[in-house]
Amino acid sequence: MTHYDIYAIGNALVDSEYEVSDQQLQTMGVEKRHMTLIDGPRRAELLGHVHGLHARRTGGGSAGNTVVALAQLGGRAFYSCRVADDELGAFYREDLIANGVATNLTHTRPPAGQTGSCMVMVTPDAERSMSTFLGATAEIDHTSLHPHDIVRAKVYYMEGYLAASPTGLAAALQGRAIAKEAGVALAATLSDMSMINFCRSGLDAMVGDGLDYLFCNEEEAQVWCGSQDLEAICSQLSLIARVVCLTRSAKGCLVLEGTQRTDVPAAGVKALDTNGAGDMFAGAFLYAVTHGHSHAEAARLANLAAGQVVSQYGNRLSHAVLADVKARFAMAVA
């Protein structure tokens, strides 16, 4: 008997989001549209650059955003992650609990150290550029797993960013093996171009002998496949997952199922901030498919929810906004 719609493993990061100009981004030496891992001194340097700017602080982490979205829509989620015994760690744990997400963080006292954080720089063109200090999450390992909860889930979801952490990757793969043996569906996200460029072997291990669900955007797909030809990309990706969700920003998304391709249009919105859009898409999609909807319908809900995320600043939506999205979706598919 299943207990969770999704069991996910990923990084625990507290996001601080700043609105900056392209010139400020260049002055800081931040690579636009990419996620870059930084150390403590570099984080201190960047904090100096943004001193005095207003920051929006939220719980983050790619898979963390995904499980929160699913839970806010009414699903049941468990999140395995790692924080430190500090103020940010307490903030992160309470944020998950407040959003109805079960987590290993409620069962053990966190270690000393610093909780991971992500500085998100949003430029006027709505692009997000991330500088991530992993802190405690860099050492996430198998002790964060709850095998008895993995086997009671419908979907086991791996955050691609874990490919950058040897212990995190090992934990994700251990959970994958447990899930596969129990017949739990396997899902993963490619996360970012930098992961593909520098941590490809880890992502290949997550894919393994195939996934049930793969999430990526068009740019990530191009880097993964080494091609900009959409036909070639679709053919390659269809070989590694039963269902592939290929998001294409304002063009909507493609749902690939073998040789079948479904084009689902995007919601018509003005983009302000793309941070969290892919995470929201995955959460809404997995909520819908675990609650009896077709893949095309799931992509429709996911596009609606992701459209709301990009039309505001910040990586999360309020319960009220998601309730409205869910209601509009229900009317559309009735």
Secondary structure, 3 states (H helix, E strand, C coil): CCCEEEEEECCCEEEEEEECCHHHHHHHCCCCCCEEECCHHHHHHHHHHCCCCCCEEEECCHHHHHHHHHHHCCCCEEEECCCCCCHHHHHHHHHHHHCCEEEHHHCCCCCCCCCEEEEEEECCCCCEEEEEECHHHHHCCHHHCCHHHHCCEEEEEECHHHHHCHHHHHHHHHHHHHHHHCCCEEEEECCCHHHHHHCHHHHHHHHCCCEEEEEEEHHHHHHHHCCCCHHHHHHHHHCCEEEEEEECHHHCEEEEECCEEEEECCCCCCCCCCCCHHHHHHHHHHHHHCCCCCHHHHHHHHHHHHHHHHCCCCCCCCHHHHHHHHHHHHHHHC
